[in-house]
Amino acid sequence: MLGMVPLLIIPFLLFNLGLAGLFGSADPFSAPLFSTAMISGGVWTMTFGDSLLVLALVLLFVEMMKSTRTSNASIADHLLSTFVFVAYLVEFLLVSGAAQAVFFILMVISLVDVLAGFSVSIRSAGRDVNL
């Protein structure tokens, strides 16, 4: 049951918690989490928004692995992933705080999840029929 939950809802919820002010600042997505001095002499800074994108990419990989299943649960998983993408799209269009590059990239990652999930499922289902 828990395997059907689309994992890309986690960055969506974290972003909305940041918009609600639970992470402290007015714009938590540009607030630095940590900085590291590089050997080149430059300073690499990781922001909260950057970490959300990294988290979303890792979760996208897990979603791709989940989409290779051929069961009735995968259909429900794809449907729920589509609902998550629609939630991203509606929020991007209607909420002024979501008009940020970080949220747009999260939305595109969710779109890739939906498109790739259906594509992989159709491809692997076709392979099952040929056997």
C-alpha positions, 0 to 999 in steps of 0.5 A, a space after each residue: 500500500 505504501 509503495 503506491 504513494 508517489 515519492 515526489 509528493 515529499 519535495 512538494 510538501 517540503 516546498 509548501 512547508 517552506 512557503 508557509 514559513 516553517 523553515 524560518 526566513 521569508 525565502 528559505 529556498 535561497 538560504 544557505 544550508 552549508 558552505 565548503 571551501 574547494 581546493 580551487 579556492 572557490 566556495 561551494 554553497 548548498 541552499 535549501 532549494 538546491 537540496 530539494 532539487 537533489 532530493 527530487 532527483 533521487 526520488 525520481 530514480 526510485 520512481 523509475 525503478 517502481 515503474 518497471 513493476 507490472 501489476 495492478 498497483 503500478 496503474 494506481 501508482 501512475 494515476 497518483 503520480 499524475 495527480 501529483 503533477 497536476 497539483 504542481 501545475 495548479 500551484 505553479 499557476 495559482 500561487 504567487 510564492 510558487 513562481 520560482 525556478 526551484 518549484 518550476 524544476 520540481 514540476 518538470 521533474 514530476 512531469 518526467 516521472 509521469 511521462 517516463 512511468 507510463 512509457 516504461 510501463 507500456 514498454 515492459 507490458 509489451 515485452 510481457 505480451 511477447 513472451 
